[in-house]
Amino acid sequence: MKKTEAYSTLHEIRLRKETILSEIRNDNQQISILWKDLFRKPEPRKKGFTLANVMNTGAGLVDGFMLAWKLYRKFKK
């Protein structure tokens, strides 16, 4: 339950109004940042050599070499 504040002058009301307005602007700014982050496209991945890429390429090369060796041995005769 919120405690209601009693204001005795117009100056107190203006100060409270400015405080609430600044809080609303801060909240709006935070919501705007979160909204933009929610729908932002992810950054593209760099095309560098990662361990997974090296392993995948290596396995493909070994597989290709083995296939070529088997075909060579089969058609050698």
Residue frames relative to the residue before (quaternion, step in Angstrom):
aa qw qx qy qz dx dy dz
M 1.0000 0.0000 0.0000 0.0000 0.00 0.00 0.00
K 0.3453 -0.7615 0.5164 0.1849 3.56 -0.77 1.05
K 0.3968 -0.6902 0.5555 0.2399 3.47 -1.14 0.76
T 0.3147 -0.7479 0.5530 0.1891 3.59 -0.77 0.99
E 0.3062 -0.7589 0.5509 0.1639 3.50 -0.98 0.93
A 0.3017 -0.7375 0.5764 0.1812 3.52 -1.07 0.74
Y 0.1750 -0.7837 0.5911 0.0759 3.54 -0.82 1.03
S 0.2238 -0.8068 0.5353 0.1114 3.54 -0.87 0.94
T 0.7847 0.2159 -0.1400 0.5639 3.61 1.17 -0.37
L 0.6225 -0.5356 0.4220 0.3842 3.52 -1.32 0.34
H 0.5901 0.5795 -0.3589 0.4326 3.57 1.11 -0.65
E 0.6504 0.5066 -0.3129 0.4716 3.62 0.95 -0.82
I 0.6378 0.5201 -0.3191 0.4700 3.56 1.03 -0.79
R 0.6562 0.5058 -0.3115 0.4653 3.60 0.95 -0.87
L 0.6434 0.5210 -0.3216 0.4596 3.59 0.96 -0.82
R 0.6607 0.4959 -0.3026 0.4753 3.56 0.96 -0.88
K 0.6338 0.5321 -0.3220 0.4599 3.57 1.03 -0.82
E 0.6584 0.4995 -0.3035 0.4742 3.61 0.95 -0.85
T 0.6368 0.5281 -0.3233 0.4594 3.58 1.02 -0.79
I 0.6734 0.4829 -0.2910 0.4782 3.55 0.90 -0.93
L 0.6458 0.5251 -0.3203 0.4523 3.59 0.98 -0.84
S 0.6604 0.4868 -0.3171 0.4758 3.61 0.95 -0.78
E 0.6243 0.5236 -0.3379 0.4712 3.61 1.06 -0.69
I 0.6447 0.5135 -0.3162 0.4697 3.58 0.98 -0.83
R 0.6564 0.5027 -0.3159 0.4654 3.61 0.95 -0.82
N 0.6425 0.5122 -0.3236 0.4691 3.60 0.98 -0.79
D 0.6541 0.5027 -0.3084 0.4736 3.58 0.96 -0.87
N 0.6426 0.5217 -0.3185 0.4620 3.57 0.98 -0.84
Q 0.6486 0.5122 -0.3153 0.4664 3.58 0.99 -0.81
Q 0.6554 0.5022 -0.3106 0.4710 3.61 0.95 -0.83
I 0.6442 0.5080 -0.3188 0.4748 3.59 0.97 -0.83
S 0.6386 0.5265 -0.3259 0.4569 3.60 0.98 -0.82
I 0.6536 0.5016 -0.3152 0.4711 3.60 0.94 -0.84
L 0.6745 0.4883 -0.2995 0.4657 3.59 0.88 -0.89
W 0.6381 0.5305 -0.3248 0.4538 3.59 1.00 -0.80
K 0.6632 0.4911 -0.3064 0.4744 3.60 0.95 -0.86
D 0.6501 0.5107 -0.3189 0.4636 3.60 0.99 -0.78
L 0.6253 0.5662 -0.3373 0.4179 3.57 1.07 -0.72
F 0.8030 0.2847 -0.1268 0.5080 3.58 0.92 -0.87
R 0.4323 0.6889 -0.4733 0.3384 3.60 1.20 0.33
K 0.4652 -0.6634 0.5060 0.2958 3.55 -1.02 0.81
P 0.4904 -0.6520 0.4737 0.3316 3.59 -0.96 0.73
E 0.5539 -0.6090 0.4484 0.3482 3.54 -1.14 0.63
P 0.5098 -0.6490 0.4539 0.3361 3.58 -0.97 0.77
R 0.5071 -0.6529 0.4739 0.3034 3.53 -1.11 0.74
K 0.4869 -0.6522 0.4970 0.3008 3.53 -1.10 0.69
K 0.4025 -0.7267 0.5089 0.2257 3.52 -1.05 0.78
G 0.2700 0.7619 -0.5385 0.2380 3.55 0.66 1.07
F 0.5799 -0.5632 0.4464 0.3837 3.51 -1.32 0.09
T 0.0583 -0.7707 0.6344 0.0088 3.52 -0.50 1.19
L 0.6801 -0.4867 0.3413 0.4289 3.55 -1.22 0.30
A 0.6394 0.5240 -0.3306 0.4552 3.59 0.98 -0.76
N 0.6502 0.5067 -0.3224 0.4653 3.61 0.96 -0.79
V 0.6558 0.5077 -0.3145 0.4618 3.57 0.93 -0.86
M 0.6593 0.4996 -0.3131 0.4665 3.60 0.93 -0.87
N 0.6589 0.5103 -0.3098 0.4577 3.59 0.92 -0.86
T 0.6645 0.4906 -0.3004 0.4770 3.58 0.93 -0.88
G 0.6515 0.5228 -0.3120 0.4526 3.58 0.95 -0.86
A 0.6588 0.4985 -0.3092 0.4710 3.58 0.94 -0.86
G 0.6410 0.5215 -0.3209 0.4628 3.60 1.02 -0.74
L 0.6526 0.5081 -0.3127 0.4671 3.57 1.00 -0.80
V 0.6501 0.5037 -0.3168 0.4724 3.59 0.94 -0.86
D 0.6505 0.5159 -0.3142 0.4604 3.58 0.94 -0.87
G 0.6650 0.4984 -0.3007 0.4679 3.58 0.94 -0.86
F 0.6411 0.5206 -0.3202 0.4642 3.59 1.00 -0.81
M 0.6602 0.5026 -0.3113 0.4633 3.57 0.95 -0.87
L 0.6352 0.5197 -0.3284 0.4676 3.60 0.99 -0.77
A 0.6605 0.5005 -0.3067 0.4681 3.57 0.91 -0.90
W 0.6483 0.5198 -0.3151 0.4586 3.61 0.97 -0.83
K 0.6637 0.4940 -0.3066 0.4705 3.60 0.94 -0.86
L 0.6584 0.4908 -0.3115 0.4781 3.60 0.97 -0.81
Y 0.6235 0.5396 -0.3327 0.4575 3.59 1.00 -0.74
R 0.6905 0.4748 -0.2807 0.4680 3.55 0.89 -0.96
K 0.6524 0.5259 -0.3181 0.4434 3.58 1.04 -0.78
F 0.7803 0.3404 -0.1738 0.4951 3.61 0.85 -0.95
K 0.4223 0.7125 -0.4597 0.3205 3.58 1.27 0.08
K 0.6668 0.5469 -0.2888 0.4158 3.60 1.03 -0.83
